[in-house]
Amino acid sequence: MSLKYNHLVDLNDYPVSWWNSLISLAQDIYSNPTNYSHVCDGKIMATLFYEPSTRTQMSFQTAMIRLGGSIIGFDNPANSSVSKGENLKDTTKIVSNYADILVIRHPMAGTAKASALTADCPIINAGDGGHLHPTQTLTDMFTLMQEKGRLDHLKIGLCGDLMNGRTVHSLCKALSCYEGNEFVFISTNELKMPSYIKDILTAHGCKFTEVFSLDEAISQLDVLYMTRIQRERFNSQEEYLQQKDTYILDTKKMSHAKSDLIVLHPLPRVDEISVDVDSDRRALYFKQAKYGVYIRMALIITMLDNKSKTTLLKGRVHNGLHCDNPKCITSTEKYLPMSFMGDGTTVICEYCDERKLTD
C-alpha cells in the first residue's frame, strides 16, 4: 500500500545508503550547527506521546527548534480527546492537518504504521511498545560512528530485557546489514531476544550467542548496550521484581572490559548501571543522548525534503484472520486492515511482526 508521503516506521524500509547519508548529514550538522538554524523556518512538528518520555520527546523538540521550526502536541493522552474515547485514526488524521511532520510514541506495537495509513503528513515512529524504536537506533548508529568510526566488524553485547526492548530489536536489525558484526545476547530465559530478531540475524549471516552471565561476556565486547528491566512491559509487579536486579554493571565488571569498550544505554536507567561507572571514560550514555538531537535534526530535514512514497503494507489482507498479539495495535483499533506477510501455514502480522499459524 503506497501513500503520498514518506514515513519512518522501520529503518529497514530504507536502504543502508539512506541510513549512511542521514548519518553524514548529522555529522555536518554537529560540526556546523549554525548552517542549519533556519532550515525549518515556518514548519510545524507535532509530537504525540501516548506514554512517558524525556530524551526522545525533548530531543525531537530541541531538534525542531534548533532548525527554526515550531512544535505542537501532547505528552499525556489524558490531556487530549483520547481521554474521551477518540481512536488513533481520528487523532492522527486531525493533528496531521495542523503539522508538517508528526512524531508519535505509543505503547502498542504497530502504531506508527497504523497512523501512517491515513495521516496527511510524514509520520516518524518514536517507539511503538516493545516493537521498534528507529530514531533511537539512528542515535546509536551515529554514536558508534562518532566514537568507533565504523558500523561494521563490531562485537556488540546487548544486556537486560531483550524480549521487550524495542531499542535492541531495532539496533540488531540495523547492524545486521553491516559486514562482520557479531552479537552477544545477555539475558535471563524469560527475557530472551525474540525469535523473529534471531531469524533476521541468521538470514544476514550474522553470528550471535545467548548467555546468562554479563561477567563472562564483558571482556569480549567492543560495545556493551545496557537496557533496563522495563516495569511497564510486565503483567504484574511480582514478575517485574523477579527480574529487575539480575544485571548491574559496576566498576568491578568494567575492570574486566577492553580499554576501548564503549558502554551505551538508551536511558532512563534504574539501577542496572551503578553511578560509579559514570566517571569511566568508556561510559558514553549521556553523550549518546546528546548525539540524539543532531541525528533527529538530520532526520527532520530529510523527511520534509524527501518526496518519495513509502510502501506501508506489502503483504495481503486476510479477511477473518486476526493477530494473536494482545499488544498489537490491531487488538484495539479494529478498523485496521489485517495484513499479513507470507503464505502457507505461518504468516506474520505487518504491524507487530508476530507470527501466526493459519491452520
C-alpha positions as CSV (number, residue, x, y, z in Angstrom):
1,M,0.0,0.0,0.0
2,S,1.6,3.3,-1.1
3,L,0.6,6.7,0.1
4,K,1.6,10.2,-0.9
5,Y,4.0,10.7,2.0
6,N,7.3,9.1,3.1
7,H,7.3,7.8,6.7
8,L,9.8,6.4,9.1
9,V,8.2,3.4,10.7
10,D,11.0,0.9,10.5
11,L,14.6,1.7,9.4
12,N,14.7,-1.4,7.3
13,D,12.1,0.2,5.0
14,Y,15.0,2.2,3.7
15,P,18.3,1.0,2.1
16,V,21.6,1.2,4.0
17,S,22.8,4.0,1.7
18,W,19.9,6.1,3.1
19,W,21.0,5.5,6.7
20,N,24.6,6.4,5.8
21,S,23.6,9.7,4.1
22,L,21.5,10.6,7.2
23,I,24.4,9.9,9.5
24,S,26.7,12.0,7.2
25,L,24.2,14.9,7.4
26,A,24.1,14.6,11.2
27,Q,27.9,14.8,11.3
28,D,27.8,18.0,9.3
29,I,25.1,19.5,11.5
30,Y,27.2,18.5,14.6
31,S,30.2,20.3,13.1
32,N,28.3,23.3,11.6
33,P,25.1,23.8,13.6
34,T,24.6,27.5,12.6
35,N,24.3,26.5,8.9
36,Y,21.0,24.7,9.7
37,S,19.4,27.2,12.1
38,H,16.7,28.4,9.7
39,V,16.2,25.2,7.6
40,C,12.7,24.7,9.0
41,D,11.5,28.3,9.4
42,G,7.7,28.2,9.2
43,K,7.4,24.5,9.7
44,I,5.4,22.8,12.5
45,M,6.2,19.5,14.1
46,A,3.5,17.6,16.2
47,T,4.7,15.3,18.9
48,L,2.0,12.8,20.1
49,F,3.4,10.9,23.1
50,Y,0.9,8.4,24.5
51,E,3.5,7.2,27.0
52,P,6.1,9.0,29.1
53,S,9.4,10.1,27.5
54,T,12.1,12.5,28.4
55,R,15.0,12.1,25.9
56,T,13.1,11.2,22.8
57,Q,10.4,13.8,23.2
58,M,12.7,16.7,24.3
59,S,15.4,15.8,21.7
60,F,12.9,15.9,18.9
61,Q,11.5,19.2,20.2
62,T,15.0,20.6,20.6
63,A,15.9,19.5,17.1
64,M,13.0,21.2,15.5
65,I,13.5,24.4,17.5
66,R,17.2,24.5,16.5
67,L,16.2,24.1,12.9
68,G,13.9,27.2,13.2
69,G,10.6,25.4,13.4
70,S,7.7,25.2,15.9
71,I,6.2,22.4,17.9
72,I,2.7,21.3,19.0
73,G,1.3,18.2,20.5
74,F,0.7,16.4,23.9
75,D,2.8,14.3,26.3
76,N,-0.2,12.8,28.1
77,P,-3.2,11.4,26.2
78,A,-5.3,12.2,29.3
79,N,-5.0,15.9,28.3
80,S,-6.3,15.2,24.8
81,S,-9.5,13.9,23.2
82,V,-8.0,10.4,23.5
83,S,-9.4,10.6,27.1
84,K,-12.9,10.9,25.5
85,G,-12.5,7.7,23.5
86,E,-11.2,9.2,20.2
87,N,-9.5,6.5,18.2
88,L,-5.9,6.6,16.8
89,K,-7.0,7.3,13.3
90,D,-9.1,10.3,14.2
91,T,-6.4,11.8,16.4
92,T,-3.5,11.4,14.0
93,K,-5.7,12.4,11.0
94,I,-6.7,15.7,12.7
95,V,-3.3,16.6,14.1
96,S,-1.6,15.8,10.7
97,N,-3.7,18.6,9.2
98,Y,-2.1,21.0,11.7
99,A,1.5,20.0,11.2
100,D,4.1,19.4,8.5
101,I,5.5,16.3,10.3
102,L,4.3,14.2,13.1
103,V,6.2,12.2,15.7
104,I,4.4,9.5,17.6
105,R,5.1,7.2,20.6
106,H,2.6,4.7,21.8
107,P,2.6,1.6,24.0
108,M,1.1,-0.7,21.3
109,A,3.2,-2.3,18.6
110,G,2.5,-1.2,15.0
111,T,1.0,2.2,16.0
112,A,3.2,4.3,13.7
113,K,2.4,2.1,10.7
114,A,-1.3,2.3,11.5
115,S,-1.1,6.1,11.8
116,A,0.7,6.5,8.6
117,L,-2.1,4.7,6.7
118,T,-4.3,7.8,6.8
119,A,-2.1,10.7,8.0
120,D,-1.8,13.8,5.9
121,C,1.9,14.4,6.7
122,P,5.0,12.3,7.2
123,I,5.0,10.1,10.4
124,I,8.1,9.3,12.4
125,N,8.0,6.3,14.8
126,A,9.3,7.4,18.2
127,G,8.7,4.0,19.7
128,D,5.8,1.6,19.4
129,G,5.5,-0.6,22.5
130,G,8.2,-3.2,22.8
131,H,8.5,-3.4,19.0
132,L,10.7,-0.8,17.3
133,H,12.4,2.5,18.1
134,P,14.1,3.6,14.8
135,T,15.2,7.0,15.9
136,Q,17.0,5.6,19.0
137,T,18.7,3.2,16.6
138,L,19.8,6.2,14.4
139,T,21.1,7.8,17.6
140,D,23.0,4.6,18.5
141,M,24.5,4.3,15.0
142,F,25.5,8.0,15.0
143,T,27.2,7.4,18.4
144,L,29.1,4.4,17.0
145,M,30.3,6.4,14.0
146,Q,31.4,9.3,16.2
147,E,33.1,7.1,18.8
148,K,34.2,4.0,17.0
149,G,34.5,5.4,13.5
150,R,32.7,2.4,11.9
151,L,29.4,0.4,11.9
152,D,31.0,-2.9,10.9
153,H,33.2,-5.6,12.4
154,L,32.0,-4.9,15.9
155,K,31.2,-7.4,18.7
156,I,28.1,-6.0,20.4
157,G,26.8,-7.2,23.7
158,L,23.1,-6.5,24.5
159,C,22.1,-6.9,28.1
160,G,18.9,-6.9,30.1
161,D,15.3,-7.0,28.8
162,L,15.8,-8.3,25.3
163,M,12.3,-9.5,24.9
164,N,10.5,-6.2,25.4
165,G,13.4,-3.9,24.5
166,R,12.4,-2.1,21.3
167,T,15.8,-0.3,21.2
168,V,17.8,-3.6,21.0
169,H,15.3,-5.0,18.4
170,S,15.8,-2.0,16.1
171,L,19.6,-1.9,16.7
172,C,20.1,-5.6,15.8
173,K,18.0,-5.3,12.7
174,A,20.1,-2.3,11.5
175,L,23.6,-3.5,12.4
176,S,22.9,-6.9,10.8
177,C,23.1,-5.1,7.5
178,Y,26.8,-4.2,8.0
179,E,29.6,-6.7,7.4
180,G,31.2,-8.7,10.2
181,N,29.1,-7.7,13.2
182,E,28.6,-10.3,15.9
183,F,26.1,-10.2,18.8
184,V,26.1,-11.5,22.3
185,F,22.7,-11.6,23.9
186,I,22.9,-11.4,27.7
187,S,19.6,-12.1,29.4
188,T,17.5,-14.5,31.5
189,N,15.5,-17.2,29.8
190,E,12.3,-15.2,30.5
191,L,13.7,-12.1,28.7
192,K,15.5,-13.6,25.7
193,M,15.6,-12.0,22.3
194,P,12.5,-12.7,20.2
195,S,12.8,-15.4,17.6
196,Y,12.0,-13.0,14.7
197,I,15.1,-10.9,15.5
198,K,17.3,-14.0,15.6
199,D,15.8,-15.1,12.3
200,I,16.8,-11.8,10.8
201,L,20.4,-12.2,12.0
202,T,20.6,-15.7,10.7
203,A,19.3,-14.5,7.3
204,H,22.0,-11.9,7.2
205,G,24.7,-14.4,8.1
206,C,25.4,-12.7,11.5
207,K,26.9,-14.7,14.3
208,F,25.1,-14.5,17.7
209,T,25.3,-16.3,21.0
210,E,23.0,-16.3,24.0
211,V,24.5,-16.2,27.5
212,F,23.3,-15.6,31.1
213,S,26.4,-14.0,32.6
214,L,27.5,-10.5,32.0
215,D,30.7,-11.1,33.9
216,E,31.8,-13.8,31.5
217,A,30.9,-11.9,28.3
218,I,32.1,-8.4,29.0
219,S,35.8,-9.0,28.2
220,Q,35.0,-10.0,24.6
221,L,33.0,-6.9,23.7
222,D,33.6,-3.8,21.6
223,V,30.3,-2.3,22.6
224,L,28.1,-3.0,25.6
225,Y,24.5,-1.9,25.2
226,M,22.7,-2.0,28.6
227,T,19.0,-1.9,29.0
228,R,16.7,-1.6,32.0
229,I,14.2,-4.2,33.0
230,Q,11.0,-2.4,31.9
231,R,8.4,-2.5,34.6
232,E,5.7,-1.2,32.3
233,R,6.1,-4.2,30.0
234,F,5.3,-6.8,32.7
235,N,1.8,-8.2,33.5
236,S,2.4,-8.0,37.3
237,Q,4.7,-6.3,39.8
238,E,5.8,-9.8,41.0
239,E,7.1,-10.8,37.6
240,Y,9.0,-7.5,37.4
241,L,10.6,-7.9,40.8
242,Q,11.8,-11.4,39.9
243,Q,13.9,-9.9,37.1
244,K,14.8,-6.3,38.0
245,D,18.2,-6.7,39.7
246,T,19.6,-9.5,37.6
247,Y,22.1,-7.4,35.7
248,I,24.0,-4.5,37.3
249,L,27.1,-3.0,35.6
250,D,29.6,-1.8,38.2
251,T,33.2,-0.8,38.3
252,K,34.3,-4.4,39.1
253,K,32.8,-5.7,35.9
254,M,34.2,-2.7,34.0
255,S,37.7,-3.7,35.2
256,H,37.5,-6.8,33.0
257,A,36.4,-5.0,29.9
258,K,38.6,-3.8,27.0
259,S,40.2,-0.4,27.2
260,D,38.3,0.8,24.1
261,L,34.9,-0.7,25.1
262,I,32.1,1.8,24.9
263,V,29.0,1.5,27.1
264,L,25.7,2.7,25.7
265,H,22.2,2.8,27.2
266,P,19.0,4.3,25.7
267,L,18.0,5.6,29.2
268,P,16.4,6.0,31.5
269,R,18.3,3.8,33.8
270,V,17.1,2.5,37.1
271,D,19.9,0.6,38.9
272,E,21.3,-1.5,36.0
273,I,24.4,0.8,35.8
274,S,26.0,1.9,39.0
275,V,26.5,5.6,39.3
276,D,30.2,4.9,39.9
277,V,30.5,3.8,36.3
278,D,29.6,7.4,35.1
279,S,33.1,8.6,35.7
280,D,34.6,5.9,33.5
281,R,35.6,7.4,30.1
282,R,34.1,4.4,28.4
283,A,30.6,5.3,29.7
284,L,29.1,7.2,26.8
285,Y,25.3,7.0,27.5
286,F,25.0,10.7,28.4
287,K,26.9,11.7,25.3
288,Q,24.8,9.3,23.3
289,A,21.7,11.2,24.4
290,K,23.2,14.5,23.3
291,Y,24.0,12.9,19.9
292,G,20.3,12.2,19.5
293,V,19.5,15.8,18.9
294,Y,21.8,16.0,15.8
295,I,20.6,12.8,14.1
296,R,17.0,13.9,14.7
297,M,17.7,17.2,13.1
298,A,19.1,15.4,10.1
299,L,16.0,13.1,10.1
300,I,13.5,16.0,10.2
301,I,15.3,17.8,7.3
302,T,15.4,14.6,5.3
303,M,11.8,13.6,5.8
304,L,10.5,17.0,5.0
305,D,12.6,17.2,1.8
306,N,12.1,13.6,0.6
307,K,9.1,13.4,-1.9
308,S,9.3,9.6,-2.3
309,K,6.4,7.4,-1.3
310,T,6.6,4.8,1.5
311,T,5.1,1.4,0.9
312,L,3.4,0.6,4.2
313,L,1.5,-2.7,3.7
314,K,3.4,-5.1,1.5
315,G,1.5,-8.3,2.3
316,R,-2.0,-9.4,1.8
317,V,-5.2,-8.6,3.7
318,H,-6.7,-11.7,5.2
319,N,-10.4,-11.2,6.0
320,G,-11.4,-13.1,9.1
321,L,-7.8,-13.5,10.3
322,H,-6.6,-11.6,13.3
323,C,-3.2,-11.1,15.1
324,D,-3.0,-13.0,18.4
325,N,-0.6,-10.5,20.0
326,P,-2.6,-8.5,22.6
327,K,0.0,-5.7,22.4
328,C,-0.6,-5.2,18.7
329,I,-2.4,-2.1,17.7
330,T,-4.9,-4.2,15.7
331,S,-6.3,-5.5,19.0
332,T,-7.7,-2.1,19.9
333,E,-8.1,-0.3,16.5
334,K,-10.5,-2.8,14.9
335,Y,-10.9,-0.8,11.7
336,L,-7.4,-1.5,10.5
337,P,-6.9,-3.8,7.5
338,M,-5.5,-7.1,8.8
339,S,-2.4,-7.5,6.5
340,F,0.0,-10.4,6.8
341,M,3.2,-11.3,5.1
342,G,3.9,-14.9,4.0
343,D,1.8,-17.8,2.8
344,G,1.2,-21.4,3.9
345,T,0.7,-22.3,7.5
346,T,2.6,-19.4,9.0
347,V,2.0,-15.7,8.4
348,I,3.5,-12.6,10.0
349,C,1.5,-9.6,11.1
350,E,2.6,-6.5,9.3
351,Y,2.0,-4.2,12.3
352,C,3.8,-6.1,15.1
353,D,5.8,-8.9,13.3
354,E,4.1,-11.5,15.4
355,R,3.8,-15.0,13.8
356,K,0.5,-16.7,13.4
357,L,-0.4,-20.3,12.4
358,T,-3.2,-20.2,9.8
359,D,-4.2,-23.8,10.4
